[in-house]
């Protein structure tokens, strides 16, 4: 058997159900609620503070006063402050707070009502403690009456508000206490009277404890009596377990605690190293991803630039090919000697211009000459004027044109092939970039999830380590108090405070508000 696990079970037989149908004031806003939570958490933190001080107690009183101004109908606030006062050694004032919490709004808050009894017994006020426990039995007995459990309608502004108001009871105040809460209270009463009439029996209080136990049994309904008897019987088994622990060597628990603590700490250290390695790997992967994507972007831009250069060349070649498709006749000029001379278009234009000017001058001077002389001059001009002819394309010229056409076609095909290759490369680069981004996103998500799992495991291990330390400390203290009620009714401020914190941190839902934590 794991000694420390058994020790932890002995230290805390079970946590109470701290759900309570407290309502919120109609004028409440989110800011007061946040303020309330802040001061309430300050009270709960003070419960587990190892070294309480007078200065911290002054601050606690301020926190309590401020929080109660905003929410005056939640007995858990008074209960938390009572635990803090008890932790600071202010037991009398703490009992007053427990009594206040127990009777708020006329609805008994059972954890506080039980705390009054435990506090009296722990404070050496056995008879007053017996009276309070008898009073708790009457409370849970009378609350089993169906007539007392009728839901009370709430004002419209309060519907659905506050801890303990579930989706199934919106608009009404849920019945309190619930059946599991009453059963747990009966179980705790059984443990208390099992101790007072058993290991903790004294000559001064023995008969009074027996008589009160009989009265409690008479007040409890049959459904709760079985829980009372179960708690009563647990005391004998608990006494046997405690005696076994007391008989262990002084260093037995310490040795096992050290071994388990070392194992937990080793695993915690391993998780921390794994998380650091994972963070480093994530950083390297991200850097590699950035390098890859940068290369894709650079190559894509280069492909675009190359395409931009080739497109104008392709267009120019297409225009040239369209011209080369047409036959190219050539122009010749007959010289005065009768020889045919090839001329360019520029030569033809120049010759025609000069001829026109010559004809114009000749006609302007003919007005002063005789008609016979003009006729002679005209025939001479015609014979001396160059004659221009449009000759069809020769075989050699056609062959040269077709050679140019074929060369242009080949060059255009090469450019078009290169453009197609660039477009395909551009598309491939974009696809690779998108795929790289998707892979990086998936890998990052997986690594982040793995990190979250490691952090969760680390928190669980740290919580277990803290529980082991608490169990060791409290079991060492039990060695010196085996005959006290604290050993059999494990009502301790750290345990109660942590249970209360968890109850107040839970969201209201039927599953958490209708069952006790046992």
C-alpha positions in Angstrom: 0.0 0.0 0.0 1.3 3.5 -0.9 1.8 5.0 2.6 1.6 8.6 1.4 -1.7 8.0 -0.5 -3.1 6.3 2.6 -1.9 9.2 4.6 -3.6 11.7 2.3 -6.8 9.7 2.6 -6.5 9.9 6.4 -5.9 13.6 6.3 -9.0 14.3 4.2 -11.8 11.8 4.2 -13.7 14.0 1.7 -14.4 17.5 0.6 -17.8 19.0 1.1 -20.1 20.3 -1.6 -19.9 24.1 -1.4 -22.6 24.8 -4.0 -25.1 27.3 -2.7 -28.0 29.1 -4.4 -26.7 32.6 -3.7 -28.3 35.3 -5.9 -26.7 38.5 -7.3 -28.0 42.0 -6.6 -29.9 43.6 -9.5 -27.6 46.5 -9.7 -24.6 44.3 -10.2 -22.2 44.8 -13.1 -19.2 42.9 -14.3 -16.8 45.3 -12.5 -18.2 44.7 -9.0 -18.2 40.9 -9.7 -14.5 41.1 -10.7 -13.8 43.1 -7.5 -15.7 40.6 -5.5 -13.7 37.7 -7.0 -10.4 39.5 -6.3 -11.1 40.1 -2.6 -12.6 36.6 -2.2 -9.5 35.0 -3.7 -7.3 37.1 -1.3 -9.2 35.5 1.6 -8.7 32.0 0.2 -5.0 32.6 -0.5 -4.6 33.7 3.1 -5.9 30.4 4.4 -2.9 28.5 3.0 -0.3 31.2 3.8 2.4 29.5 5.9 3.2 32.5 8.1 0.2 34.7 8.9 0.9 38.2 10.2 -1.0 41.0 11.9 -0.5 43.2 8.8 -2.0 40.5 6.5 -5.0 40.2 8.9 -5.7 43.9 8.6 -5.7 43.6 4.8 -8.0 40.6 5.0 -10.5 42.5 7.0 -10.5 45.2 4.3 -10.9 42.7 1.6 -13.8 41.0 3.4 -15.6 44.3 4.1 -15.2 45.5 0.5 -16.5 42.2 -1.0 -19.4 41.9 1.4 -20.6 45.4 0.4 -21.1 44.1 -3.1 -22.4 40.6 -2.3 -24.0 40.2 1.1 -26.1 37.1 0.5 -23.4 34.5 -0.2 -22.4 32.7 3.0 -19.3 31.3 1.4 -17.7 34.7 1.7 -18.3 34.7 5.5 -17.1 31.1 5.6 -13.9 31.9 3.7 -13.2 34.9 6.1 -13.9 32.6 9.0 -11.3 30.1 7.8 -8.8 32.9 7.3 -9.4 34.1 10.9 -9.0 30.6 12.2 -5.8 30.3 10.3 -4.6 33.5 12.0 -5.5 32.2 15.4 -8.6 34.4 15.8 -10.8 31.4 16.7 -13.5 33.2 18.7 -14.1 35.7 15.9 -13.9 32.8 13.3 -16.7 31.0 15.1 -18.9 34.1 15.0 -18.3 34.2 11.2 -19.2 30.6 10.9 -22.4 31.2 12.8 -23.2 34.1 10.6 -22.7 32.0 7.4 -24.7 29.2 8.8 -27.9 31.2 9.2 -27.7 33.7 6.3 -31.0 34.4 4.6 -32.7 31.7 6.8 -31.1 29.0 4.6 -28.6 26.9 6.5 -25.2 26.7 4.8 -24.2 23.3 6.0 -20.4 23.5 5.8 -20.5 26.6 8.1 -23.0 24.9 10.5 -20.7 21.9 10.7 -17.7 24.2 11.2 -19.3 25.7 14.2 -19.5 22.2 15.8 -15.9 21.3 14.8 -14.6 24.6 16.0 -16.3 24.2 19.4 -14.8 20.7 19.8 -11.4 21.8 18.6 -11.5 24.8 20.9 -12.2 22.6 23.9 -15.9 23.6 24.2 -17.2 20.0 24.0 -20.7 20.6 25.4 -21.4 23.6 23.1 -20.0 21.5 20.2 -22.4 18.7 21.1 -25.3 21.1 21.1 -24.3 22.5 17.7 -24.0 19.0 16.2 -27.5 18.2 17.5 -28.7 21.4 15.9 -27.2 20.4 12.5 -29.0 17.1 12.7 -32.3 19.0 13.2 -31.4 21.2 10.2 -30.7 18.4 7.8 -33.7 16.4 9.1 -36.1 19.2 8.7 -34.8 20.1 5.2 -35.8 16.7 4.0 -39.5 17.8 4.2 -40.7 18.3 0.6 -42.6 21.4 1.7 -39.3 23.1 2.7 -37.7 22.3 -0.6 -40.1 24.2 -2.9 -38.4 26.6 -5.2 -38.9 30.2 -4.6 -39.6 32.5 -7.6 -36.9 35.1 -8.2 -37.3 38.7 -9.6 -36.8 39.0 -13.4 -33.5 40.9 -12.8 -32.2 38.0 -10.8 -33.1 35.1 -13.1 -30.2 33.0 -14.1 -27.8 34.9 -11.9 -25.2 33.7 -9.4 -23.5 30.5 -8.4 -25.7 27.5 -8.0 -28.4 28.7 -10.4 -28.4 26.0 -13.1 -29.9 26.0 -16.6 -32.8 23.8 -15.4 -33.7 26.2 -12.6 -33.5 29.6 -14.3 -36.1 31.9 -12.8 -36.3 30.0 -9.5 -34.1 29.6 -6.5 -32.9 25.9 -6.4 -33.7 23.8 -3.3 -31.0 23.8 -0.7 -29.5 21.8 0.8 -29.4 19.1 -1.9 -29.7 15.4 -1.1 -26.0 14.7 -1.6 -25.1 17.7 0.7 -27.4 16.4 3.4 -26.0 12.9 3.1 -22.4 14.3 3.5 -23.5 16.3 6.6 -25.0 13.1 8.1 -21.7 11.2 7.3 -19.6 13.9 9.1 -22.0 13.8 12.1 -21.5 10.1 12.3 -17.7 10.6 12.3 -17.9 13.2 15.1 -20.1 11.1 17.4 -18.0 8.0 16.5 -15.0 9.8 17.9 -16.8 11.3 20.9 -18.3 7.9 22.0 -15.2 6.0 21.0 -11.5 7.0 20.9 -12.3 10.5 22.3 -14.7 9.3 25.0 -14.1 11.0 28.4 -15.7 10.4 31.8 -17.0 14.0 31.9 -18.5 13.9 28.4 -19.2 10.2 27.8 -22.9 10.1 28.9 -23.7 13.4 27.3 -22.2 12.2 24.0 -24.2 9.0 24.1 -27.4 10.8 24.8 -26.8 13.4 22.1 -26.0 10.6 19.6 -29.3 8.9 20.4 -31.1 12.2 19.9 -29.4 12.7 16.5 -30.4 9.3 15.4 -34.0 10.1 16.3 -34.0 13.4 14.3 -32.5 11.9 11.2 -34.7 10.4 8.5 -34.1 6.8 7.5 -32.3 7.9 4.2 -29.7 9.8 6.2 -29.4 7.5 9.1 -27.5 5.0 7.0 -24.9 7.7 6.2 -24.7 8.6 9.9 -24.0 5.0 10.8 -21.4 4.7 8.0 -19.5 7.7 9.3 -19.8 6.3 12.9 -18.3 3.0 11.7 -15.5 4.7 9.8 -14.0 5.9 13.1 -13.0 2.4 14.2 -11.3 1.7 10.9 -9.6 5.1 11.0 -8.4 4.4 14.6 -6.8 1.2 13.4 -5.1 2.9 10.4 -3.8 5.7 12.6 -2.4 3.2 15.1 -0.6 1.4 12.3 0.9 4.7 11.1 1.9 5.5 14.6 3.7 2.2 14.9 5.8 2.8 11.8 9.4 3.8 12.2 9.8 7.6 12.4 11.6 7.7 9.1 9.3 5.4 7.1 7.0 8.1 5.7 10.0 10.5 5.2 11.9 7.8 3.3 8.9 7.0 1.0 8.2 10.7 0.7 11.7 11.4 -0.4 11.7 8.6 -2.9 8.4 9.6 -4.5 9.3 13.3 -4.4 12.5 12.5 -6.2 10.7 10.5 -8.9 8.1 13.3 -9.4 10.8 16.0 -9.5 12.9 14.0 -12.0 9.9 13.7 -14.3 9.1 17.4 -13.9 12.7 18.3 -14.7 12.6 16.0 -17.8 9.4 17.7 -19.0 11.0 21.1 -18.6 14.0 19.9 -20.7 11.7 18.5 -23.3 9.7 21.7 -23.5 12.9 23.7 -23.9 14.1 21.4 -26.6 10.8 21.6 -28.3 10.9 25.4 -28.2 14.4 25.4 -29.7 13.3 23.0 -32.4 10.2 25.1 -33.1 12.5 28.2 -33.6 14.8 26.3 -35.9 11.9 25.0 -38.0 10.5 28.5 -38.3 13.8 29.9 -39.4 14.1 27.0 -42.0 10.6 27.7 -43.1 11.3 31.4 -43.6 14.5 30.6 -45.6 12.5 28.2 -47.9 9.7 30.6 -48.4 12.1 33.4 -49.2 13.8 31.3 -51.9 10.4 30.5 -53.4 9.5 34.2 -53.5 12.8 35.1 -55.0 12.6 32.4 -57.7 9.0 33.4 -58.5 9.9 37.1 -58.9 12.8 36.1 -61.2 10.5 34.0 -63.3 8.1 36.9 -63.6 10.9 39.2 -64.7 12.1 36.8 -67.3 8.6 36.5 -68.7 8.3 40.2 -68.8 11.4 40.4 -71.0 10.4 37.7 -73.4 6.8 38.8 -74.0 7.8 42.0 -76.1 10.3 39.9 -78.2 7.5 37.4 -78.9 5.2 40.2 -80.0 7.9 41.7 -82.3 8.6 38.3 -83.9 4.9 37.8 -84.6 4.7 41.1 -86.4 7.8 40.3 -88.4 6.4 36.9 -89.4 3.2 38.5 -90.6 5.2 40.7 -92.9 7.4 37.8 -94.2 4.3 35.9 -95.1 3.6 38.5 -97.9 5.6 38.3 -101.3 8.0 41.2 -101.7 8.0 42.6 -105.4 11.0 44.8 -106.2 11.2 48.1 -108.0 13.6 48.7 -111.0 14.4 51.8 -113.0 15.4 51.9 -116.7 18.4 54.1 -117.2 18.9 56.3 -120.3 21.1 53.6 -121.7 18.2 51.2 -121.4 19.6 49.2 -118.5 17.3 48.0 -115.7 18.7 49.1 -112.3 17.1 47.9 -108.9 16.1 50.8 -106.8 14.9 51.1 -103.2 11.7 52.8 -102.3 13.6 55.8 -101.1 15.4 56.1 -104.4 12.1 55.9 -106.3 10.6 58.6 -104.2 13.5 60.9 -104.6 13.6 60.4 -108.4 9.9 61.0 -108.7 10.3 64.3 -106.8 13.1 65.5 -108.9 11.2 64.5 -112.1 8.2 66.4 -110.9 10.2 69.5 -110.2 11.8 69.3 -113.7 8.4 69.0 -115.4 7.1 71.9 -113.4 10.0 74.2 -114.5 9.6 73.2 -118.1 6.0 74.0 -118.2 6.5 77.4 -116.6 9.1 78.5 -119.3 7.0 77.3 -122.3 4.8 80.3 -122.1 7.5 82.5 -123.8 8.5 79.9 -126.4 6.8 78.8 -129.6 4.6 75.8 -129.7 6.9 74.0 -132.1 9.9 74.3 -129.8 7.8 73.1 -126.9 6.9 70.0 -128.8 10.5 69.2 -129.4 11.4 69.8 -125.8 8.5 67.6 -124.6 9.6 64.6 -126.7 13.2 65.1 -125.5 12.0 65.2 -121.8 10.0 62.0 -122.3 13.0 60.2 -123.8 15.3 61.4 -121.0 13.0 60.8 -118.0 13.8 57.5 -116.0 11.2 54.8 -116.3 10.3 52.8 -113.1 8.9 49.3 -113.2 7.4 47.0 -110.4 8.9 43.6 -111.1 7.7 40.3 -109.5 9.7 38.5 -106.7 12.5 36.5 -108.1 13.3 32.9 -107.0 16.3 34.1 -105.1 14.3 36.8 -103.3 11.6 34.3 -102.4 14.1 31.8 -101.1 15.7 34.6 -98.9 12.3 35.6 -97.6 11.3 32.0 -96.7 14.7 31.6 -94.9 14.0 34.7 -92.8 10.4 33.4 -92.2 11.7 30.0 -91.0 14.3 31.6 -88.8 11.6 33.9 -87.2 9.3 31.0 -86.7 12.0 29.0 -85.0 12.9 31.9 -82.7 9.3 32.5 -81.8 8.7 28.9 -81.0 11.8 28.9 -78.8 10.6 32.0 -76.9 7.0 30.6 -76.6 8.5 27.3 -75.2 10.6 29.3 -72.7 7.6 31.4 -71.7 5.5 28.2 -71.1 8.4 26.8 -69.0 8.5 30.0 -67.0 4.7 30.0 -66.4 4.9 26.4 -65.3 7.8 27.1 -63.0 5.9 30.1 -61.6 2.9 27.9 -60.9 5.0 25.2 -59.3 6.8 27.7 -57.1 3.5 29.1 -55.9 2.2 25.6 -55.2 5.4 24.7 -53.3 5.1 28.0 -51.3 1.5 27.3 -50.3 2.3 23.7 -49.4 5.2 24.8 -47.3 3.0 27.2 -45.5 0.3 24.5 -44.9 2.9 22.0 -43.6 4.4 24.7 -41.3 1.0 25.5 -39.9 0.2 21.9 -39.3 3.6 21.1 -37.7 3.4 24.2 -35.5 -0.1 23.3 -34.3 1.1 19.7 -33.4 4.1 21.1 -31.6 2.0 23.6 -29.7 -0.4 20.8 -28.7 2.5 18.7 -27.5 3.8 21.6 -25.5 0.3 22.1 -24.0 0.2 18.4 -23.0 3.6 18.7 -21.4 2.6 21.8 -19.4 -0.6 20.1 -18.3 1.4 17.0 -17.1 3.9 19.2 -15.4 1.1 21.0 -13.5 -0.4 17.7 -12.5 2.9 16.4 -11.2 3.6 19.6 -9.3 0.1 19.3 -7.7 0.9 15.7 -6.7 4.2 16.8 -5.3 2.5 19.5 -3.3 -0.1 16.9 -2.0 2.7 14.6 -0.9 4.4 17.4 1.0 1.1 18.3 2.7 0.3 14.7 3.5 3.7 14.2 5.1 3.4 17.3 7.2 -0.1 16.5 8.4 0.6 12.9 9.1 3.6 13.9 11.2 1.3 16.1 13.2 -1.2 13.3 13.6 1.5 11.2 15.3 1.2 13.7 18.2 -2.7 14.0 18.2 -4.1 10.5 17.8 -6.6 11.0 20.6 -8.0 14.4 19.3 -11.0 15.1 17.2 -8.7 16.6 14.6 -7.4 13.1 13.8 -10.9 11.7 13.2 -12.8 14.6 11.8 -10.2 16.1 9.4 -11.5 19.7 9.3 -8.5 21.7 8.5 -8.3 25.2 7.0 -6.0 24.3 4.1 -8.3 21.4 3.0 -11.5 23.5 3.4 -10.0 26.5 1.7 -8.8 24.5 -1.3 -12.2 22.7 -1.6 -14.0 26.1 -1.4 -11.7 27.6 -4.0 -12.5 24.7 -6.5 -16.2 25.0 -5.8 -16.3 28.7 -6.5 -14.1 28.4 -9.6 -16.5 25.9 -11.2 -19.1 27.1 -13.7 -22.6 26.5 -12.7 -24.1 23.4 -14.3 -26.4 20.6 -13.1 -23.5 18.1 -12.9 -21.4 20.1 -10.5 -24.1 21.7 -8.4 -26.2 18.7 -7.6 -23.6 16.3 -6.4 -21.2 16.2 -3.4 -17.5 15.8 -3.8 -16.6 12.7 -1.8 
